[in-house]
């Protein structure tokens, strides 16, 4: 979720300590699972596609509830 805010795999990697290559593979698998891209690359920035925005809206509240316990 932070990728949608941070806007780059480099920034997300620095924040989480997860290698960029691992993050990229995870994004690819997630997009494959949904049958279309959730993120698009615009230069070095990563932005949500329409489908990605809809997915984020659908999972944001349940994820926040899980995090808060």
C-alpha positions in Angstrom: 0.0 0.0 0.0 2.8 2.4 0.7 3.9 2.2 -2.9 0.8 4.2 -3.9 2.0 6.9 -1.5 5.7 6.8 -2.0 5.5 6.5 -5.8 8.7 4.4 -6.4 10.1 1.0 -5.7 13.3 2.6 -4.6 11.5 4.5 -1.8 9.5 1.5 -0.8 12.6 -0.6 -0.7 14.4 1.9 1.5 11.4 2.1 3.8 10.8 -1.6 4.2 14.2 -3.1 3.6 12.8 -5.4 0.9 14.9 -5.5 -2.2 13.5 -3.7 -5.3 13.6 -7.0 -7.3 11.5 -8.7 -4.7 8.9 -5.9 -4.7 8.8 -5.9 -8.5 8.2 -9.7 -8.6 5.4 -9.3 -6.0 3.7 -6.6 -8.0 3.9 -8.7 -11.1 2.3 -11.7 -9.3 -0.4 -9.5 -7.9 -1.2 -8.1 -11.3 -1.2 -11.6 -12.8 -3.6 -12.8 -10.1 -6.1 -10.0 -11.0 -5.6 -10.4 -14.7 -4.5 -6.8 -15.3 -2.0 -4.3 -14.2 -2.6 -2.6 -10.8 0.4 -0.2 -11.3 1.9 1.6 -14.2 5.4 2.9 -14.6 5.8 6.5 -15.7 9.5 7.1 -15.9 10.9 6.2 -12.5 7.5 6.7 -10.8 5.0 4.0 -10.1 1.3 5.1 -10.2 -1.9 3.2 -9.6 -4.0 2.2 -12.6 -7.8 2.6 -12.5 -8.0 -1.1 -11.4 -5.2 -0.5 -8.9 -7.1 2.4 -7.4 -10.3 0.3 -7.1 -8.3 -2.6 -5.5 -6.7 -0.2 -2.9 -10.1 1.3 -2.1 -11.5 -2.3 -1.5 -8.7 -3.5 0.8 -7.7 -0.4 2.7 -10.3 -0.6 5.5 -9.9 -4.4 6.1 -6.1 -4.0 6.2 -6.3 -1.1 8.6 -8.6 -3.1 10.9 -6.2 -6.1 10.9 -3.3 -3.8 11.7 -5.2 -2.2 14.6 -6.1 -5.6 16.1 
